[in-house]
Amino acid sequence: MVAILASNNFPNFYNVNAQTQEQQERQPLSLNDIFNKVEKSVVQITRPVLPPLNVLAPESQENTTSLGSGFVYDNNGHIVTNYHVIANANIVDVTFIDGNRYTANITGADPPNDLAVLKIVENFTSNGRPLTPAPLILGNSSQLKVRDQVVAIGNPFGLEGSMTIGIVSQTARILPEQQQGGHSIPDTIQTDALINPGNSGGPLPNTDAEVIGVNTTGIFPGGIGFAISSNSVSKIVPVLLESGNYTHPWLGMSGATLTSDTAKRE
């Protein structure tokens, strides 16, 4: 006796195939593919730093530079980076991995969230086609899960085009005040991907080569890094492009831990 399959089983068979094909199409990129997709859109940012005034030997003073990273945000020459990378500067130098160097001014800044937007000054288009690499795609940081793989790409200690790998250690962290000059940054991403001086402002891509964070600081020893979430970038950067600053609401109060001594005084 030959068993006949019911017709309502066939849609399930095809759905399984369709799901398998979709899963195959969404397989994570290799580390090499992620780097190749991102590296050309990552820049090194250089700003001059004036040394402290030495009245005893002013002629011996030399200007130094501060290094950081950033990435291409759109086809209009805008670059996203950290505020502390360009703090107290009006003009900075932006260098791509191919060696092309441009001058950029500060379009907008949000110190409390340590974000800033630059704009390349020079004419960087030819026949309407951008000479700079394509903008990086912002991902949805609210979908991140602990143990998701990420990579940090930037210019640690001036070593251009460097990549470190790690995982998302935790999400929705509040970056401690002492790390950012008194401002606590909400909704940051904790990662164990090494973030060294010079990585600040660079992208933190996921395995789809989407930027899910902007690297901002690392804590040593310990190898703990923090990145500003891409959802914060998506909310703040368009406002910076339009008005140059971002207004933060506040209640005019501060909190403190209630200790037994404080309770007795009250």
N, C-alpha and C positions, 0 to 999 in steps of 0.2 A: 504494500500500500504506500503510495507516495503522498507525503504531506505537502499541502499547498499553503504557502505563506499568505497571511492576510495582507490585503493591500495597505492597511494602515501602518504596517511595519516599514514600508519603503520610505516614507518621509523621514522617519527616524534615522534610517541608514544614510540618506542624503544629508540630513542635518549634521550627523557626526562627521561626514566628509567635509562639509562646509566649515564646521568649527575647526577641524584639523587644519584646513587650508588657511583659515584666518589666523590661527595660532602660529602657523609657520611664517605667514607674512609679517607677524608682529614679533618675531624672535628678536631678542636684544642684539645690538650691534657688537662686533668685537671691539676690544680696546683700540686696536689699530684703526678701525673704521671711525670710531668716535673721534679720535685725535685728528684724523685726516679731514673730517667734516668741520672741526671747530678751529684748528690751529691758525688758519689764515685770517680768521676774524678776531683773533685776540691780539691786543696791542700792549706795548710797553709804554708807560707814561713817565715822563721825566719832568720834574719841576725844580727850579733853582731854590736853594735854601741859603739865606744870608746868615753868616756866622755871628755870634754875639760880638758886640762892639768892644774892641780892645783899644782903649785910649792911649795905652802906653806904646803900642806898636801897631798903629792902623795900617801901615804899609804891608804888614805881614799877613793880613787877612785875605783869605781866598774863598770864593763862593763854592759851595758844594751842591750836590744834587740829591734829590729824593726820588726813589724808584717805586713804581707800582704797576698795576695791570688794569686792563679794561677790555671791553668787547664792543663790536659794532652793533648798534641798536636798530638802525634803519638805513635807507639808501640816501639820506640827506646829510650824511657825514656825522651823525650823532654817535657818541661813545658813552657807554654807561661805566661808571667806576665808583669807588668809595669817596666820600667827602674828605676823609683824612689823607687820601692820596694827593689831593689838589688844594688842601687848605691853605689860605692866605696867598693864593696865586691867582693872577688874572689870565695868564697865558702859559700853556705847557706844550711840551713836545710829545707827539704820538708816533711811535715807530711800529710798523708791521713786521711780521716775521721774515718777509722778503727783503727787508732793509729800507723800504720806502718810509720816509720820515715827513711828517706834516706838523704844522703849528695849529693848535686848537685853543679856543677860548672857553670860558665857563658859561654855559647856557643857564644852568640852574643848580641849586644845591639844597639838600635837606640834611643838615648836620645831625639832628636827633636820630635819624635812621641811617646815618652814614652813607648816603647816596648822593651822587652828583652826575650831571650830564654835561659832556663837552661837545663842541662842534668844530670840525675841521675847517680852518679858515680858507685854505687854498681851494681853487677850482679843481675838484677831483673827479670831474666827469668829462667824457669825450663823446660827442654825438649822442648825448643823453644816456650813455651807458656808464655805470659806476666803475671806477678803476679800483675802488676798495672792495674787499671781499663782501659777500652777501651777509645780511644781518643774521644773527643767531636767533633761533626760535625759543621763546619763553614757554616752559612747560607749566603744568599746574601743580604747585608744591603741596596743595592740600591732599593730593593723592599719594604722597610719599608714605612709605612704610619703613619701619625700622628693619635694617638689613638690606634695603635696596642698595644696589651698587651705584657709586658715583665716582667721578674723577674731577680733580682740580687742575686747571690749566692756567699757567701764568708765567711770571718771570721772577722766581725767587732769587734774591741776591743778584738780580740782573742777568740771570742765566735764562735767556729767552727760550720760549717754546718748551717749557718743562711741564711734565704731567706726573701727578701722583694719584694713586687709586685708593679707594676705601669704601666704606658703607655709610649709610645714614645711621648714626648712633641713636638719635632721638629727634623729634620734631617739636615745634612750638616752644622752644627754649626762650627764656629772657636773658639776653646777653648781659652779664654782670656790669654794674656801673663802672667799676675800676678799669674795665677793658676799653671803654670808649669815652673817656674824659668826662664822666658824670652823667651820661645819658644811657638809660637802659633801653635796649632795642628789643621789641617784642617779636614773636613768631620767627625766631631764627632757627636754622638747621644745624644740629650738631653732627659732626662727621669725624671719622678717624683718618680721613685723607689728609696728609701733611699740608698745612698752610703756613708757609714761611714768610718772613718779610720780603716784599716784592710780589707775592701772590695776591695781595689785597686788591680788590676791584675786578679780579678775573672771574671767569664763569665756573660754575659747578654743574657740569652736564650729567644727565642720567644716561641710561644705556640706549636711549633713542636719540642721543645727541641734542636733547632739549635742555636749555639752561633752567635749572630748578633752584638756583641760588647764586648769589654774588659773594664770593669769598671775602671775609672781612678781617678775621684775626685768628691766631692760633695761640694756645696756651702751652708753655713749656716750663718744666718737663711735664710729660703726660701725653703729648701728641693729640690734644683735643683741638679741633678746629670748629669755627662757626661761619655760617654763611647767611646772608639776608635772603629771605624766601622770595621766589620769583613772583608770588602773588603780591607781595609788598612792592616789588618793582613795577608790576603791571598797574598798580593803583597809584603810585607816587610819580613815576617818570613822566607820564602824559601831562600831569599838572606842572611839573618842572619845565617841560617844553613850552607850555602855554604861558605860565606866569613867572617862572624863574625861582619860585619858592613853594613850600608846602606848609600850610597852616595846621598845627596840631592843637586840638582842643585839650584843655586841662581844667582841673577842679580847684586848683589853688590850695591844695593840702598835701601833706606828706605823711607817710606811715612809718612806724617804728615798732620794734618788738617790745611788748609789755613785759617787763621784768618784775620780780618781787619788790625790788627797791623802788621802782617807779610807781607800783601800785600803792605802796605805803605812803609815798609823798602825796598821792592824789587823795 
